Amino acid sequence: MPQHPPSGPRAGLRLMHVHAHPDDESSKGAASTAKYVAEGVDVHIVTCTGGERGSILNPKMDRPDILENMTEVRRQEMERARDILGVSQDWLGFVDSGWPEGDPKPPLPEGCFALVPLEEATERLVRLVRSFRPHVLTTYDERGGYPHPDHIRCHEVSVAAFEAAGDPERFPDAGAPWQPLKLYYHHSFNRERMQKLHDAMLEHGLESPWAERLAEWKPEPEWDARVTTKVPCAEYFGVRDQALLAHATQIDPDGFWFAVPRELQERVWPTEDFELVVSHVASSLSEDDLFAAIDLTS
C-alpha cells in the first residue's frame, strides 16, 4: 500500500484496475494510471493470477534458474512495477491457466483460474471492491483483449463483481456493500491506433513492428467505434515504459514493444483508450477522463 495518503487536485477519487497476470497492468493503461496517481487519485491493481505458467519472452532471461522460480520472480517483477506506477496492489490468489497450444487445444490444467467456479472468484473480488471502494473499475472486454482463457475469465469475474458489490444480498459476509459508479473496458490494441503508428513508422523510413499483424487484422469499424473515452497521457509514456521493463521475463527491451520511438507515439496517438460500459452517473459517450461526471462534493 502507498506509504502516504494520495494528495493532489483529485485526492479522494479511487480507481481499481482488474488484470489477469502481472505485467498486464503495465501493458494496458499504465500511462493513464501514472497520470491519475500524479493527480492524487488512489489507484489499486487487482492481479487475478501469479503468472506462473507464463512463457519467458525475453531471451536474456531465458535461464533455468528463472524458469525454476517463475512464481517468485514474477512477484518481484510486480513489486517493482507497482512501485514505479505508484499504486497499491492485491493478488486475487488464483493460478495461471497458461496459453493452450495445439489443434485441438488441450484441456486446461485442473485448478487453474479459468476453471474456478465464477461465484468463488467473484466473491474474492467483491471483498476487494468493498474494501477499497473504487469510484471507477476497469477490466477487459468480452474477448479478453485477446483470447487468453485468463483474460476472458478476468472479464467475467470483473463484470460479475461490479454488479454484485453494491447488492447487500450478494455475498453478505464479504464486507459492506459498495457500488462503483463506472465500469470501463480497456481498448489499448484497437486497429486504428496500430494503423496510425504503422503509417507513421513508414513515413519516417522505419520498419514497422505492426506490418504482419495488420495484414492479418480484418477491419472491424463497429468494434473500433466502441471506444468512448480517450485519456490524454503522453507525458507519462516514459513511466509506462519503465513499468513494462520491470517485468523483465515478459518484455524484451529489444522487441516490438519499444520498436516505435516514444516521440512518435506521443505525437501520433497521445491517449489511452477505454469503453464506458456501465455508468451510474450522467455520463457522455465522448470523454477524456475516466472520472468524468463524478462529483465527490455533491
N, C-alpha and C positions, 0 to 999 in steps of 0.2 A: 504494500500500500504506500502511497506517497507520504514522505516524511512531514510535509506541511500541508495544511488545507489549501486547496486551489485559491488563487487570488487573481484578480483581473476584472475587466469590464463585464465578463459574463459568468462570474462566480455564482454558484448556486444551481447552474444548469448541469445536468448529468446525462452522459451518453454511454450506452453499452453496445459493443460490437460482439457478436457471437460468431466464432470461427471454428472450422473443423480441426485444423492442425496448427502447431507452432510454425510460423513463417507466413501463414495466411494473413495475419494482422498487418504484416509489413508489405505484402504484395497487393493488398486491396484496401484502399482508403487510408494509407498511412500518412500521406501528406496532409489530408484534411484533419486526421486525428491530431497531428502535431500542431496544426493551426488552432484547433479548438483548445488544446492544452495551453498553448501560449496565451489564449484569450481568457483563461481561467476556468474553462469547462472541466469538470471532473469526468475523466474517461476511464471506463473499465472494460477490459477484454475478458471474454469467456472463451477458453480453448477446450473444445469437446474431447479431444484425444491427445495422447502424448506424441503422436507421430512415429510410433515405434517401428512401423513397417514401411516407413518412407525410404526410398532409394537415396543413395549418396549421389548427388548430381554435380558436385564439384570434384573434378579429378584430383585436385590437390588433397582432398580429404578422404579419398577412397583408400583407406588403410584398414588392416584387420583390427587394430586397437579401437578405431572409431566404430566400426561395424559391430564389434562385440559389446559396445557400451552406448548404443544408439539412444536408449531411453534417457540416460543421464546427460549425454551430450546435447540432446535436443532441449532438455530442460534448461541447461546452462545457456544455450543459444537464446532461448526465450527470455531468460532473465536479462541478458544483455540488450535485446531488442526492446524489452519493456522499459529499461532504464533510459534508452535513447529516446523513446517516444514520450516518456514522462507519464505513463499510465499505470494503473493497478491491474491485477490480473488474477483470475481463478482458473484452475483446471476442473473441468466437469467430471473427469475421472474415468473416462471410457478408453478402450483400447482401439488403436488404429485398425481399420479394416483392410488396409492395403489396396493396391490397384490390381484388380483381377485381369490377367492376360491370357489370351488363347481364344479359340473359336471351336466349340462354345467356351465361354468363360467358366472357370472352375467355381465351385461353391465358395462363399465367403467363409473365413475362419470362424469357428464356433466361439461365441462370446464377444465378438467384435462389435463396435459401436453401431454399425448399420443393421445388426440383428437384435440389438437390445429392444425390448418392448417400448413402444412410443411413450406410454404413460410413465414408465420408470425414468426415462431420460428427461421427459418434460417436467416431472416433479423436481428433479435436481436443479434444472434451470429456473423453474418458478421460485425456488428458495433463494437463488442468487438475485433474481429480479426484485423480489420483495425485500431483500436485504439492502441492495444498492439503490433501488428506487429510481431507475432512469426515466428521464422525460422522453428520450428517443432510443429506439433499439434498431440495430441494423443486422442483416444477415444476407444469405444468398437467395437468388431466385429459385423457382421450382426446378430448374435444370441443375442447380448447384453451382452455377457459374461455369462449371464443366462437369461432366457426369461421373465424378468420383463418388462411390457409394457413401462416403462420409460427408461429402458436401451436400448431397441430396438429403441425407438424414439430418444434417445440421439445419437445413431449411425447414424440414418438417417439425423438428423439435422447437425451433425458434418461433415459428408461427403459432404452434400449439401453446407455448408458454406465454406469448404475447396475449393470446386470447384468454388464458386461464388465470394469469397473475392477479387480475383485478376482481376475480369472482370469488367471493368468500366461501362458496360451496365447493369449489375445486381445491383439493389439497389443503384442507383446513389446518393441518399440522405444519405447513411449510412457511409460516410467518403471516403477518398482517397483510391483507390484500393491497396491491399497488397496481394501478393501470398506467403503463407507459402511454404517452399521448400520440406518438407517431411510430410507424414501422416502415423501414426502408429496405430495399434490396440494393446490393452493390451491382453496378454495371460497368466495372472497370475495363473490361475487354470487349467493348462494343466495336462493331466493324468500322463505323465511321471514323472513330479515333485512330484505329490501326491504319486505315487507308490514308488518312492525312499525314500521319507520321511517315508512312512508306513513301508517299509522294514527295514529302519534304526531303527525305534522305536522297532520293534520286535526283531532285533538283539541285542538290549540293554535290552531286557526283559521288555519293557514298553508297555502299552496298546496304540494302535494307534487310533487316532480320525477319521482316514480315512477308517477304515475297512469296514463299512457298505456302504459307498459311493462307494468305489472301487468295491465292489461285484456287484453293480448295474450298474457300468460305463463300457459300452462296448468300447473296444479299437477302436480308430479311427486314424490309422497311418497317413493318409493323412492330417487330421486336425492338429495333433501334428507337422507334418513336415512344417506347415505354419510359425512356429517361425523362424525368421531370425536374431534376434538381442537379445543378452544376455548381459545385462549391469551388470558388477560386482559391488555389493553394499553391501556386507555382513556387513561391518563395520558400516553401517547405519541402520541395522535391529533394533537396540535399539531405534533410533529416530522414525522409523516406528511404533514400539510398543507403544511408548508414544503418538503418534498422534492417534492411534487406541483407546487407553484408554481415550482420551479426549472425544470421542463420547460415553459417559457413558450409554446412553439409549440403544445403539445399540450393545455394546460389553460387554460380560460377562467376567470379568477377570479370572474367574474360568472355562470358557468354552473352546471349541475346538480351538479357535484362539491361545491360549497360551499353549496348551497341548504338543506341540513338543518343547523341550528345544531349546533355541536360539542357543546354541553352536552346536547342531546337525544340525540345519538349515544352519548355516554358513558353515559347512563342507560339507554337502550333496548337497545343492543347493544354492550357494552363489550369484546367479544372479536374476534379474527380467527380464521377457521375453516379447518381443514385435514382431509384424509382420509389416515389412515395406510394405505398400500398394501402396503408390504413392511417387515417388521421382522426383524432377526437377533438381537433381544433379546426377552425375555419381556414383551411389551407388552400393556397393556389397551386395549380398544376404546372407552374413555371416559377422555380425558386432558385436562389443561390445560397441557401442556408438550411441546414437540417433542423434548425430551431425556429424557422420562420413561423410566425403566428403564435408562438409560445410566449406567454407573458406571465412571469412569476409574481408580478405586483398586483395582478387582478384577483 
